[in-house]
Amino acid sequence: LTIFVFVPIFTSFRLSLSRVAPFGSQTIFVGIDNYTRLLTDPDYWNSIKVSILFTLGTVLVGISLAVILAIALSYPLKHLSWFHRLLIFVPIVISSAVTGVLFRWIYHPVVGYLNYILSLVGIEGPNWLNSKDWALFAVAMAVSWRQLGFNVIIALAGIQNIDGTYYEAAKVDGATAWHRIRHITLPLLSPTLFFLLIINVIYSLQVFGEINILTQGGPGGATNTMLYSIYYDAFVGTPFRGYASAQAYLLFLLILLMSFFQFKGAGKRVHYQ
């Protein structure tokens, strides 16, 4: 913990208050200059907007699909065999690098499968990864797919933990399948959904691998999230380690605030048995 947690935290905080020469070891204490510069940088505000949009997209899509699939898997449907469950769960073991390479081929404008499928129904697919309008959506779908298996496992565990007597009583009262899902499954699944919400928001704000492989923050900053901006300023462009460290602490502050508001807002809607 000292080597890999406490020392890096202290070192990065010291760097965030300093300016380090890009091609030397000279360090100058500048106080909060890095932070004030960030808050007046339009590119940094764009990275905040991109991060929030990216998080909203991946969290809403990921959790919604996970709940739908978990409900389907909780019923003994013949067409949902063990093989279909395996297909849903297998993305868990795939790394972000493999996901990025896989979706580069899927999104390829000429030989990609997605545009080929769209062409079969008369739709001309865009250049997904080089379009400002579609690049963020494309990366969000790749991340949602890789995270889907984890979300389904957690949601399915929550559904299987619901007492079956509630459903039996509802059937006796004449409740349809939709009413059982709406008035029993979803309310009693709220603790699980709240957990998935917290975990997915934190995870989405820290996504790096898919962005680095698919778009590298482009085109034109359309996928330049806060985390990728930290990486770029620290290692890719002219290295400004103090500036990048300040961004890391602002990202930590954003995650802290979003988690706090989720506990205050969504936490009130959680129904514990």
WOVENNOR-V884135 format. One record per backbone hydrogen bond with DSSP energy under -0.5 kcal/mol. NH is the residue of the N-H (numbers start at 0). CO is the residue of the C=O. E is the energy in kcal/mol with one decimal. If there is no record, write none. Layout:
nh	co	e
NH	CO	E
NH	CO	E
//
This chain:
nh	co	e
4	0	-1.9
5	0	-2.3
6	1	-2.4
8	4	-2.1
9	5	-2.4
10	6	-2.9
11	7	-2.8
12	8	-2.0
13	9	-2.1
14	10	-2.3
15	11	-2.1
16	12	-0.7
16	13	-0.7
17	14	-2.0
18	27	-3.0
20	25	-2.6
23	20	-1.4
27	18	-2.5
29	16	-2.4
30	16	-1.3
32	29	-1.4
35	31	-2.4
36	32	-2.4
37	33	-1.8
38	34	-2.2
39	35	-0.6
39	36	-0.7
40	37	-1.7
41	39	-0.7
44	40	-1.8
45	41	-2.0
46	42	-1.8
47	43	-1.8
48	44	-2.2
49	45	-2.7
50	46	-2.2
51	47	-2.3
52	48	-2.5
53	49	-2.7
54	50	-2.4
55	51	-2.6
56	52	-2.3
57	53	-2.4
58	54	-2.5
59	55	-2.2
60	56	-2.1
61	57	-2.3
62	58	-2.4
63	59	-1.8
64	60	-2.4
65	61	-1.9
66	62	-2.4
67	63	-2.1
68	64	-2.6
69	65	-2.6
70	66	-2.4
71	67	-2.0
72	68	-2.7
73	69	-1.3
74	70	-0.5
74	71	-1.0
76	74	-2.6
79	76	-1.0
80	78	-1.0
84	80	-1.8
85	81	-2.0
86	82	-1.9
87	83	-1.5
88	84	-2.2
89	85	-2.3
91	88	-1.8
92	89	-1.4
93	90	-1.2
98	94	-2.2
99	95	-2.3
100	96	-2.2
101	97	-2.7
102	98	-2.5
103	99	-1.4
104	100	-1.3
105	101	-1.7
106	102	-2.5
107	104	-0.7
111	107	-1.3
113	105	-1.7
114	105	-0.5
115	111	-1.4
116	112	-2.6
117	113	-2.2
118	114	-2.0
119	115	-1.1
120	116	-0.6
120	117	-1.0
121	118	-1.4
122	117	-2.7
124	122	-0.8
127	125	-1.5
129	126	-1.2
130	127	-0.7
134	130	-2.5
137	133	-2.6
138	134	-2.3
139	135	-2.4
140	136	-2.1
141	137	-1.7
142	138	-2.3
143	139	-2.5
144	140	-2.1
145	141	-1.8
146	142	-2.0
147	143	-1.0
148	144	-0.6
150	146	-1.9
151	147	-2.7
152	148	-2.1
153	149	-2.1
154	150	-2.6
155	151	-3.0
156	152	-2.1
157	153	-1.9
158	154	-2.2
159	155	-2.5
160	156	-0.8
161	158	-1.6
165	162	-1.3
166	162	-0.5
167	163	-2.0
168	164	-2.4
169	165	-1.9
170	166	-2.4
171	167	-2.0
172	168	-1.6
173	170	-1.4
174	169	-2.7
179	175	-2.2
180	176	-2.1
181	177	-2.7
182	178	-2.7
183	179	-1.5
184	179	-2.0
185	180	-2.7
187	183	-2.0
188	184	-1.3
189	186	-1.0
192	188	-2.4
193	189	-2.5
194	190	-1.9
195	191	-2.5
196	192	-2.3
197	193	-2.1
198	194	-2.5
199	195	-2.8
200	196	-2.1
201	197	-2.0
202	198	-2.5
203	199	-2.7
204	200	-1.9
205	201	-0.6
205	202	-1.1
206	203	-1.1
211	207	-2.7
212	208	-2.1
213	209	-2.8
214	210	-1.8
215	210	-3.3
216	210	-0.5
217	214	-1.8
221	218	-1.2
222	216	-1.2
223	216	-0.5
223	220	-1.0
224	222	-1.6
225	46	-0.6
228	224	-2.3
229	225	-1.7
230	226	-2.1
231	227	-2.7
232	228	-2.4
233	229	-1.7
234	230	-2.5
235	230	-0.8
235	231	-1.1
236	231	-2.0
239	232	-2.8
240	238	-0.5
243	239	-2.5
244	240	-2.3
245	241	-1.9
246	242	-1.7
247	243	-1.9
248	244	-1.8
249	245	-1.8
250	246	-2.3
251	247	-2.1
252	248	-2.0
253	249	-2.2
254	250	-2.5
255	251	-2.3
256	252	-2.5
257	253	-2.6
258	254	-2.2
259	255	-2.2
260	256	-2.5
261	257	-1.9
262	258	-2.2
263	259	-2.2
264	260	-2.7
265	261	-0.6
266	261	-1.7
267	264	-1.0
268	265	-1.5
269	266	-1.1
270	186	-0.6
271	269	-0.6
//
